[in-house]
Amino acid sequence: MISSFFSFFCRIFRHAHRFFNLCILFATSIFLLGLPSLAISGTGPVVLDDTTPLIQLWPAVTILADPEKNLGIDHILDSKDKFKPPETAYGTLGMRSDAVWLRIPFSVSPESNGLWVFDAAYPVINRMDIYVVANNLVVEKNTIGNLQAYESRPIHSRTLSLGLRLKPGTNYDMYLRIENIGAMILPITFTKIAAFHAKALDEQMLQGLLTGLALSLLVYSLAQWITLREHLFVKYAILISGSLLFSLLQFGIGAQYVWHSNPWMELHAGGLSALIAATGSFLFIEQALAGPDMKPWLSRLMKIGASLTTFFALCFCFDLINIQTVTAIVSTLGLAPALLGMPGAIKRARRGESVGIYFLLAWAVYFITTAILIEVIKGRVASNFWTMHSFQFGATFDMLIFMRVLGLRTKALQTAMQHARSERDSMHSLAHTDPLTGLPNRRSLHSAISEAIKHAGTEKLLAVYMLDLDGFKQVNDQYGHDIGDELLIAVAARLQSNLRDSDVMSRLGGDEFVVMSKGLHSAYQAQELGEKLLRSFNYAFVLSEQTCRVGITVGYALSPLDGHDAYSLLKRADAAMYAGKQSGKNCVRRGEASEGLS
């Protein structure tokens, strides 16, 4: 067993080697595209000029670590010379457990009206203490953060922001004390009020579009699951839920609209979203790639992975494990579904199957966009619009790709259902029809008669006719069975042409036929129908190779006059037909109840 696992994982990494190299190449390309946004920090004060409505603050940032988290503003004002430019990428300090102080020197242009908005566009910062200092005196102090009640925030916006009224022509220092249990990503700016609202509106529109799309896919998948009872849809819904929850947290939409003033959600949504997405990935990939290529033990391993991530999610909900542990778990298990499913997807792609190709494409995008965001979180890639939204764009792309996989799965299910329905109909036809003439057989006839008897009455008589051909054996012996079969088909067609749409005709076997006619007003009408059938044999049957003439003898019985069940009616009709045969054939006889059953 151990050797099997070892060889399997060797195959995974052998197949994935080139794939990962390609992903890294793409990720590097995107990183290089982001290089123009990089700037050296600590280069000097920025100037707030109203002609530039949006000013990036990172170029002026220097930092001072506070490992003990006990430094106050007075100590910081005496330690200006200890601030150093950050060694991390633009707009990010990476993952840190300590508190960090940022110093941002700036001056306000004499021509400025002094009204500016400080904006931290990464909403998942737990606490940010803001001090605005002029002439070594604190002139403005405030606190913002995602653990702060939304209603008490200085500006009710998606991001962490603060309005400032500054004095034109004055030099300031801004000190930011930051604590966060997650990444310290800091795309900080000063903006004019109009520019702040325009930027916020653009982001709200983008988040509305992407969140709306995710919600639509979520509702659609749940509706399909309820309608079709196909479990792949609910597994897809779990996968979407994880990505959606992450986006709601990461871009502040959750705090703004969904979980107002809920610190628990702000602290737990990030870890839960990752664990939910991992659970959905295990379940979705396991079922979507199920088939001959997937070993039973691999399927079990996927389900175990889903069980583990669900268990860790519950532990995290009850604070039995912390976010650092969750990060380690997700780093270990997060890629496992794709790695375990990749060999099967590669095999399918090599066979030209669309499902395998779509999975490889989705994973390529997933690895690239996830790698970019992880590098931003670790402080190695710059924080900008594209890198901050990379995972969200990638998750949206994957959701659409996986929806296509669901479409293919649904199509396959429909095809299988149609095939099963066709098989069922074929089996039903074989069980209930005569294979030669296509008429109902004895089983179907008994069901039809039993149902019709329930509605029969003295003014709505049910007639059951037993018909036997006269002279059929001679035709069969003289011309062979093929001609005999053709004659039986022609007889069935001629009898059918003399019946009403509501009448039922059946072939019991050989040259015996039964006709059931319901809704007759009198015994006389029943007799007339029997004679009509008899007259239909007055002229010959023209077949493909022969012209044949046969006659017919008819016996019938009526319900409720002659019987109250299918058995007695058929028995009396058969007895009447036999009596007609004995008395010279080519006649119509009724088997009345007074005659008894022979």
Secondary structure, 3 states (H helix, E strand, C coil): CHHHHHHHHHHHHHHHHHHHHHHHHHHHHHHHHCHHHCCCCCCCCEEECCCCCEEECHHHCEEEEECCCCCCHHHHHCCHHHCECCCCCCCEEEECCCEEEEEEEEEECCCCCCEEEEEECCCCCCEEEEEEEECCEEEEEEEECCCCCHHHCCCCCCCEEEEEECCCCCEEEEEEEEECCCEEECCEEEECHHHHHHHHHHHHHHHHHHHHHHHHHHHHHHHHHHHHCCHHHHHHHHHHHHHHHHHHHHCCHHHHHHCCCCHHHHHHHHHHHHHHHHHHHHHHHHHHCCCCCCCHHHHHHHHHHHHHHHHHHHHHHCCCCCHHHHHHHHHHHCCHHHHHHHHHHHHHHHCCCHHHHHHHHHHHHHHHHHHHHHHHHCCCCCCCHHHHCHHHHHHHHHHHHHHHHHHHHHHHHHHHHHHHHHHHHHHHHHHHECCCCCCECHHHHHHHHHHHHCCCECCEEEEEEEEEEECHHHHHHHHCHHHHHHHHHHHHHHHHHCCCCCCEEEEEECCEEEEEEEEECCHHHHHHHHHHHHHCCCCCEECCCCEECCEEEEEEEEECCCCCCHHHHHHHHHHHHHHHHHCCCCCEEECCHHHCCC
